[in-house]
Amino acid sequence: MTDDRLIVALDVPNALAGLELVERIGPSVGFYKIGLGMLTGGGLALANELTEKGHRVFLDMKLFDIGATVEAAVRGLAQFDLDFLTVHGDPHVVRAAAEGAADSGLKILAVTILTSLGRDDLDASLIRDGAVPDLVAERAGRALEAGADGVIASPQEAAMIRALPQAVGKLIVTPGVRPAGAALGDQKRVATPAQAITDGADHIVVGRPVHAAADPRAAAEAILAELPTWH
């Protein structure tokens, strides 16, 4: 049985490259993320192809708009056999997305604060004062109260979010995960795969350390081997 705690991000230019990467990784991984960068490169077609092959799919669109538009977009996407969809964690967005996903198996995950952002970035965006972990926890709580099935947060905030009363029975999915010794890239709030799971994450998302590896399958298997025993 595939350990779906690892989600591999298919951060490649188009659907053909995505399929090639999936084939190189082989049966070790059963859960893949398709992001906004591939949307114009056949991302939805790739999602369909992967689900037909029995894979789970996380569509990372980070939707943000007025409620009616978000609801309509999510209702359309819910027709696909997707597992997760991201929206920004603002309560009005989450409520609309939950309405759009109603009566489907699609889980709505709220983005708290992007893992590439630090306090200086928030200052530049006129986001109110406060430590980043505290703001993440507050946004997570509000998003879960608004109807999110889970949240996206850096692994450094996973334990804090898991301790929230609103997080009982909810999903925590963590990007910003880097195996020991891997380059950080554009991520600022990172942790190892094992630490992220230990701190309360249900799933970890890993991109570059897998798709940029000479042997993506071996890289994925090494990450899986790092994870705590799967119960």
N, C-alpha and C positions, 0 to 999 in steps of 0.2 A: 504494500500500500504506500502511495506517495505521501511524503511528509509535506503537506501544504502550508506549513508555517513559513516556508520560503516562497516568496513571490519574486520572480525574476522580471525586471523591467526591460521590455523590448525597446530600448532607446536607440533604435537604428532608423535609417532614413525612410524606409518604405515597407510595405507588406511582404514583398519578396525576400528582403533581407531578414525580416522578422521570422518568416517561415524557415529560412535557412538556419537561423540561430536556434530555433526550437528543435530542428532536426539534429543539429550538432550537439545540443544538450542531451537529447534523448529522453528516456523514461524516468530519469532521476527527479525531474521537476514536472509538476502538474498544474501549476498556477502561474499565470503571466499577467503583467501589467502593460497596457497600451496607453500611452500618454498623448497629450495634446500635440506634441511635435510630429506625431505620425498621422494625425487626423487627415491631412491632405495627401498622405502617401498610402491611402488605402486602409486606414486603421480599423474602420468598422467592418470592412470585408475580411480583414485578418481576424478580428474578433469572431466573426461567424465561422471562419475556417477552423479556428482553434476549438470552439465549442463543439463543432461537428466531430472533431477528433477526440472529444472527451476531456479536453482541458478546461480548467476554470479560468475566468477572465475578469480582470479588474480594469475598468475603464476610468482613467485618471484625467477627467476633463476640468475639474475645479470650477464648476459652473457658478456664475454670479450674474444676476440681473434682477429685474422686478419679478415679483412672485408669479404672476401669470405666465411670464415667459419661461421661467425655470420649471414650473409645473408642466407646461406643454413639452419642453425639451425632455424632461425626465420621463414623461408618459410615452414619448416616442422611443426613447432608448430602452424602456422597460419591455418593449416587444422583442428585444434580442435576449438571448439566454445568457445574460451577464450575471456575475456574482456581486461585484462592488462597483459603485460609482461615487466619485468625489464631487462635493460642492463646497463653496466657502461656508464657514461656520456661523455666519450671521443668522440669527434666529429666523428672520423672515424668509431667507433663502432655504434654510433647512425645512421649515414648515411646508413650503411650496414643493420642495423635492419629495418629501414624504407623501404628500398628496399624489404627486405624479407617479410614485412607485407603488401606490396602494394596490393590493391584490396581485402583486407579482413577487417573485423571489429576490428582486434586486435590493441589495442593502445600500443604504445611503450613509456615506462616511463624510464627516465634516472636517474640513481643513481648519486647524487652529491658527498657527503662525508658521509660515513656510520654514523648513529646516535650513534654508540657505540664508535666513535673515537673522541679524543680531540687533542689539539695542540701538546702534547707530542707524541702521536701516529703518527701524521703526520711528526714530526721531525725524528722519528725513521725510517720512510719510505722514507725519503729524499724528502718529498713534500715541495715546496718552502715556504718561510716565508710569514706570513700574518695571520690576524685574521680568524678563522674558518668561521664565517658568511660571510665575504667578499669573501673568496674562494668559498664557496657554491654558492653565488649569481653569481659569474663570471662563474663557471662551469655550472650552470643552464642556464644562458643566451646563452652560447656557444652550449649547448646541444639542446636547443629549436631552435636556428638558424640552427642547423644541421638536424632538422626534427623530433625531439621528440614530441610526443603528450602531454607530461607532464613530471614532475620531481618527484622524491622521495627526500624529505628533512625533516630535523627535524622540529617540530612545531615552534621552536624558530627562524627559518629562513623563515617561511611561508610568513609573511608580507613583508619582503624584496624582496622575489621572486615575490610575487603577484604584487609588484610595478614596476617590470621590463617591459619595452615595449614589450619584446619578449614573456611575459607571458599572454598577452591578449588572451582570448579564450582557454588557455591551462590548463591542470590539475595539481593540486598540491596534492600529496598523502603523508601523514605524519605518519611514524611509530614513535616510541619513545613517544607514548601517554600513560599517566598513570592517571587513576582517582585519585582524591584527596585522599591522605592517602595510596595509593598503593606503594609497594616496587619498587625501580627503576630497580632492576636486573642489566643487563649489559649495560643499556642505560645511557648516560651522558647528552644528550641535549633533555630535556623532557618538556612537558606541559600537562595541563589537556585537555580532549576532547573538552570542550566548548571553551577554549582559542585557540586551534588549528584551529577550524572552524571559529571563529571570526577573526583570523589573516589571513584568506585567503585559508585554506585547503579545498579541495573539498571532500576528504575522509580521515578518520583516520583509522589506522591499530592498532588493539589491540589483543595481544596474551595472555600472562600469566594471566592478571587480569580476563580473561574469562575462559580459559581452566583449570586453576589451582583452580578455585573457587569451593566450595562445590556444588553450584547451578549455573552452567554456564548460564542458561537462565535468572535467576534473575540478574546475573552480567551484562549480555549484555543489559538487559532492563534498568538497572540503568544507564549505560553509555548513552544509547539513550535518557533517560530522562534528562541528563545533557546538551544535545546539544541545541543550539539556535533554535528557531522556524523554521521549515522547510517550505520554500516557494515553 
